[in-house]
């Protein structure tokens, strides 16, 4: 499959996964969903690796541990946000990772006394992204949903950090399937630990189907997204990846009857534009070269 089609398919799968998570949250706690998402993903990757004759052995256990910790925290917060927010809102907040990465670059430059070297357009993209967040959250969230909104924002910030750690692992020679495998193991461990302090729910046929779907959709979408970024162009891939927000909007309206106010739609459009601008400004020197997968894919 060509890179654009891979990106579109992966974005659709991620949106459907978000729908399944929201449905599953009525039956399971966040910790349980994180655990079973990791379990299904680990089994899938282990089986695929065995069939391909690869290996899951690694010398970078510490690096995988750090990446898994950050990614699983982002994952858990995003799952929590999905349980209490409209589907499109939670998905949009998670896609803020590109804006957060730009904010980290600007912030680090200012701290190091290099503010005069910061591209003003990058600063404008960051400010536009946060303005979009205000538009998305203000018309759609009640006071009771504020905590879910904060969780969604923090999940995007942690996803940006996880992306940087994935880049480091890639430069160290770790293949993508191995990174996803240890991330899945981290999800299993964190979910099991949290389940020891929360209630564990009985399974039903509907619940098991949702859990299996979440794990499979996430793993297949990750692999498709990774392949697309390996063979495609960074900016065009990033542009198409935001189709996941559009898919989520449609699914949210059709399945849950989520309202889409003009202000919320304007905020979503502003966040997409800011994310694309930030991606372009950060990748200008090599925007036609293959790049690592996007942070939003890697944290799911």
C-alpha positions in Angstrom: 0.0 0.0 0.0 1.1 3.5 -0.7 2.0 5.8 2.2 -1.1 8.1 1.9 -3.5 5.1 1.9 -1.6 3.6 4.9 -1.9 6.8 6.8 -5.7 7.1 6.1 -6.3 3.5 7.0 -4.3 3.8 10.2 -6.1 7.1 11.2 -9.4 5.4 10.7 -8.4 2.4 12.8 -7.2 4.7 15.6 -10.6 6.6 15.5 -12.5 3.3 15.6 -10.2 2.2 18.5 -11.1 5.4 20.3 -14.8 4.6 19.8 -14.2 1.1 21.2 -12.4 2.5 24.2 -15.3 4.9 24.9 -17.7 2.0 24.7 -15.5 -0.3 26.8 -15.2 2.3 29.5 -18.9 1.6 30.4 -17.8 -2.0 31.4 -14.2 -1.6 32.6 -12.0 0.7 34.5 -9.1 2.5 32.7 -6.5 0.2 34.3 -8.3 -2.9 32.9 -8.4 -1.4 29.4 -4.7 -0.5 29.5 -3.9 -4.0 30.7 -5.8 -5.9 28.0 -4.7 -3.5 25.2 -1.1 -4.3 26.2 -1.9 -8.1 26.4 -3.4 -8.3 23.0 -0.7 -6.2 21.5 2.1 -8.2 23.1 0.6 -11.5 21.9 0.1 -10.1 18.4 3.7 -8.8 18.1 5.2 -11.9 19.6 3.3 -14.1 17.1 4.3 -11.9 14.1 7.9 -11.8 15.2 8.0 -15.6 15.5 6.5 -16.1 12.0 9.0 -13.6 10.5 12.0 -15.2 12.3 12.8 -12.1 14.3 13.9 -11.7 17.9 12.5 -9.8 20.8 15.8 -9.8 22.7 17.3 -6.3 23.5 20.2 -4.7 25.2 18.3 -1.5 25.8 16.0 -2.6 28.7 16.4 0.7 30.6 15.6 2.8 27.5 12.5 0.7 26.8 11.5 1.0 30.4 11.6 4.8 30.2 9.8 4.9 26.9 7.1 2.5 28.2 6.6 4.5 31.4 6.0 7.7 29.5 3.9 6.1 26.8 1.8 4.1 29.2 1.1 7.3 31.3 0.0 9.1 28.2 -2.1 6.1 27.2 -3.8 5.8 30.5 -4.6 9.5 30.6 -6.0 9.4 27.1 -8.2 6.4 27.9 -9.5 8.3 30.9 -10.2 11.4 28.8 -12.1 9.2 26.3 -14.3 7.9 29.0 -15.6 11.4 30.0 -15.2 13.6 26.9 -16.9 13.7 23.4 -14.9 11.4 21.1 -13.7 14.2 18.8 -12.6 16.4 21.8 -10.5 13.6 23.4 -9.0 12.7 20.0 -8.1 16.3 19.2 -6.4 16.9 22.6 -4.3 13.8 22.0 -3.3 15.2 18.6 -1.8 18.2 20.4 1.5 16.3 20.7 3.0 18.1 17.7 2.2 21.5 19.2 3.6 20.4 22.6 6.8 19.3 20.8 7.1 22.8 19.3 6.4 24.3 22.7 9.2 22.2 24.2 11.6 23.4 21.5 10.7 27.1 22.1 10.9 26.7 25.9 14.3 25.0 25.8 15.7 27.7 23.5 14.5 30.4 25.9 16.0 28.7 28.9 19.3 28.3 27.2 19.3 32.0 26.3 18.8 31.4 22.6 15.5 33.2 22.3 16.6 35.3 19.4 17.1 32.2 17.3 13.6 31.0 17.8 11.5 31.1 14.7 8.6 33.5 15.3 6.4 31.3 13.1 6.9 28.4 15.5 5.9 30.5 18.4 2.8 31.6 16.5 1.9 27.9 15.8 2.2 27.1 19.5 0.0 30.0 20.5 -2.6 29.1 17.8 -2.6 25.5 19.0 -3.4 26.6 22.6 -6.0 29.0 21.3 -7.6 26.1 19.5 -7.7 24.1 22.8 -9.6 27.0 24.5 -12.1 26.9 21.7 -12.5 23.1 21.8 -12.9 22.9 25.6 -14.8 26.0 26.5 -18.0 25.3 24.5 -18.1 21.5 25.0 -17.0 20.8 28.6 -19.0 21.1 31.8 -17.4 21.7 35.1 -17.6 17.9 35.8 -15.6 17.2 32.7 -12.7 19.6 33.5 -10.6 16.8 34.9 -11.1 14.7 31.8 -10.0 17.7 29.7 -6.8 18.2 31.7 -6.1 14.5 31.4 -6.4 14.8 27.6 -4.1 17.7 27.5 -1.4 16.0 29.6 -1.7 12.9 27.5 -0.7 14.9 24.4 2.2 16.4 26.3 3.5 13.0 27.5 3.0 11.6 23.9 5.4 14.3 22.7 8.0 13.1 25.2 7.4 9.5 24.3 8.0 10.3 20.6 11.5 11.7 21.4 12.3 8.5 23.3 11.1 6.4 20.3 13.4 8.4 18.1 16.3 7.7 20.4 15.5 3.9 20.4 15.3 4.0 16.6 18.7 5.7 16.3 20.1 3.0 18.6 19.0 0.4 16.1 15.8 -1.0 17.7 13.2 -2.1 15.1 9.7 -0.8 15.4 8.1 -4.1 16.3 10.4 -4.5 19.3 9.6 -1.0 20.5 5.8 -1.7 20.3 6.3 -5.1 22.0 8.0 -3.6 25.1 5.5 -0.8 25.1 2.8 -3.4 25.2 4.5 -5.2 28.1 4.7 -1.9 29.9 1.0 -1.4 29.5 0.3 -4.9 30.9 2.5 -4.3 33.9 1.1 -0.8 34.7 -2.5 -2.0 34.1 -2.0 -5.1 36.4 -0.4 -2.9 39.1 -3.3 -0.4 39.0 -5.9 -3.2 38.9 -4.6 -4.4 42.3 -5.9 -1.1 43.8 -9.1 -0.8 41.8 -12.1 -3.0 41.2 -11.9 -5.8 38.5 -15.0 -6.3 36.5 -16.5 -9.5 35.2 -16.3 -10.2 31.5 -19.2 -10.3 29.1 -19.1 -11.3 25.4 -19.5 -7.6 24.4 -16.7 -6.6 26.8 -14.3 -9.2 25.5 -15.0 -8.3 21.9 -14.3 -4.6 22.7 -11.1 -5.4 24.5 -9.8 -7.6 21.7 -10.8 -5.0 19.1 -8.9 -2.2 21.0 -5.7 -4.3 21.1 -5.9 -5.4 17.5 -6.9 -2.0 16.1 -4.1 -0.3 18.0 -1.4 -2.7 17.0 -2.3 -2.9 13.3 -2.7 0.9 13.1 0.7 1.4 14.7 2.4 -0.9 12.2 0.6 0.8 9.3 1.5 4.2 10.5 5.1 3.2 11.0 5.3 1.8 7.5 3.8 5.0 6.0 6.4 7.2 7.8 9.2 4.8 6.6 8.3 5.1 2.9 6.4 8.4 2.7 7.1 12.1 3.1 6.9 13.6 6.6 4.7 16.6 5.9 2.2 14.8 3.6 1.9 12.0 6.2 1.3 14.4 9.0 -1.3 16.2 7.0 -3.3 13.0 6.3 -2.8 11.8 9.9 -5.1 14.6 11.1 -7.9 12.8 9.2 -8.2 10.8 12.4 -9.9 13.9 14.0 -12.4 14.1 11.2 -13.2 10.3 11.4 -13.7 10.8 15.2 -16.0 13.7 14.6 -18.2 11.6 12.3 -18.2 8.6 14.6 -19.0 10.7 17.6 -22.0 12.3 15.9 -23.3 9.0 14.5 -22.8 6.8 17.5 -23.1 9.1 20.5 -24.9 12.1 19.1 -22.0 14.4 20.2 -22.7 18.1 19.5 -20.3 20.0 17.2 -20.7 23.7 17.9 -19.1 26.2 15.5 -16.6 27.2 18.2 -15.5 23.6 18.7 -15.1 23.1 14.9 -13.1 26.3 14.7 -10.9 25.1 17.5 -10.3 21.7 15.9 -9.4 23.4 12.6 -7.0 25.7 14.5 -5.3 22.8 16.2 -4.9 20.9 13.0 -3.4 24.0 11.3 -1.1 24.6 14.2 0.1 21.0 14.3 0.8 21.0 10.6 2.7 24.3 10.8 4.7 23.0 13.7 5.5 19.8 11.9 6.6 21.7 8.8 8.7 24.2 10.6 10.5 21.4 12.6 11.1 19.3 9.6 12.0 21.8 6.9 15.7 20.7 6.5 14.7 17.2 5.6 10.9 17.2 5.1 11.2 14.9 2.1 13.3 12.3 4.0 11.8 9.4 5.9 11.0 10.3 9.5 10.1 8.5 12.7 6.4 7.8 13.3 4.3 10.5 14.8 3.9 10.8 18.6 0.2 10.3 18.6 0.6 6.9 17.0 3.5 5.9 19.2 1.6 6.6 22.5 -1.4 4.4 21.6 
